[in-house]
C-alpha cells in the first residue's frame, strides 16, 4: 500500500510530522542535547548519528519508507515547529492478516513529565489507526523504565508479556515488557 499525503498533525502545544531536510539541524541538536539522557534506553550510536549529514539522509529515507508503507517516523516539535521535543516511530509495519507495527519514542530530558509525549502519542496513535488503518500498535519497555510503562498504561496499552534478552540497549541485552494497543473501531 503506497501512502501519499505526508502527515502533519497539530495539537494544542505540538506539531507532529515527518522529519524534513530543513529540520536536520534541529534533530542534531535534539540528539546531542539528549545523548546521555537517552543512552540508557536506546541502542549504542555511532558518532555519525550525531551529524547533520546523517539526518539529511535519514529525512529522505524516512519519507521514502512512509511512501512505501513500511514506517511512519515522526518528529514531535513545538507548535511553531522551531524545536524538536521528541520522536515517535511506528516501524516494521506488517499488512496482510496482522495489520500491526512497533512503536518507539523518546523525549527531550527538559520536557519529561509535562504530558508532551502523552499528547503526541494520542494524536499519532489516532493517525495510525484512522489513516494508516492498522489494527495493533505494539510497544515494549525496559521494566526499570517506570515512566514509559505508566505512559503506555495511560494511553490504553495492555501488557501482553515479558521477553527475556529482547533488545540490545546501550550494549546490554535487556528484558522488556511487551504491550499493545488494539484499534477497537
VENKACOR-V814836 format. One record per residue. N is the residue number from 1. OMEGA is omega in radians with two decimals (NA if undefined). Layout:
{{N OMEGA} {N OMEGA}}
//
This chain:
{{1 3.12} {2 3.09} {3 -3.04} {4 -3.07} {5 -3.12} {6 -3.12} {7 2.98} {8 -3.08} {9 3.11} {10 2.98} {11 -3.13} {12 -3.06} {13 -2.90} {14 2.88} {15 -3.08} {16 -3.04} {17 3.00} {18 3.04} {19 3.10} {20 3.13} {21 -3.13} {22 -3.14} {23 -3.08} {24 3.14} {25 3.09} {26 3.10} {27 3.08} {28 3.13} {29 3.11} {30 -3.08} {31 3.13} {32 3.14} {33 -3.04} {34 -3.08} {35 -3.12} {36 -3.13} {37 -3.05} {38 -3.09} {39 -3.09} {40 -3.01} {41 -3.04} {42 3.05} {43 3.04} {44 -3.10} {45 3.05} {46 3.11} {47 3.11} {48 -3.14} {49 -3.06} {50 -3.12} {51 3.11} {52 3.11} {53 3.13} {54 -3.06} {55 2.99} {56 3.10} {57 -3.14} {58 -3.11} {59 3.12} {60 3.13} {61 3.13} {62 3.11} {63 3.12} {64 3.13} {65 3.07} {66 -3.12} {67 3.10} {68 3.05} {69 -3.11} {70 3.09} {71 3.03} {72 -3.09} {73 -2.98} {74 2.97} {75 3.12} {76 -3.05} {77 3.00} {78 -3.02} {79 3.12} {80 -3.11} {81 -3.14} {82 -3.12} {83 3.07} {84 -3.14} {85 -3.12} {86 3.09} {87 2.94} {88 -3.02} {89 3.06} {90 -3.00} {91 3.13} {92 3.12} {93 3.13} {94 3.13} {95 -3.13} {96 -3.10} {97 -3.06} {98 3.10} {99 -3.02} {100 3.08} {101 3.04} {102 3.08} {103 2.99} {104 -3.07} {105 3.01} {106 -3.09} {107 3.07} {108 -3.08} {109 -3.13} {110 -3.10} {111 3.06} {112 3.03} {113 -3.14} {114 3.13} {115 -3.10} {116 -3.14} {117 3.08} {118 3.14} {119 -3.13} {120 -3.09} {121 3.03} {122 -3.12} {123 -3.09} {124 3.10} {125 3.09} {126 3.10} {127 -3.13} {128 3.13} {129 -3.02} {130 -3.04} {131 3.13} {132 3.03} {133 3.06} {134 -3.14} {135 -3.03} {136 2.98} {137 -3.14} {138 3.08} {139 3.10} {140 -3.12} {141 3.10} {142 -3.06} {143 -3.13} {144 3.10} {145 -3.08} {146 -3.12} {147 3.13} {148 3.10} {149 3.13} {150 3.09} {151 -3.13} {152 3.11} {153 -3.14} {154 3.12} {155 3.12} {156 3.08} {157 -3.12} {158 3.10} {159 3.14} {160 3.12} {161 3.10} {162 3.11} {163 3.12} {164 3.06} {165 -2.94} {166 -3.11} {167 3.10} {168 -3.08} {169 -3.14} {170 3.06} {171 -3.11} {172 3.04} {173 -3.03} {174 2.97} {175 3.10} {176 2.98} {177 -3.07} {178 3.13} {179 3.02} {180 3.03} {181 -3.09} {182 3.03} {183 -3.07} {184 -3.10} {185 NA}}
//
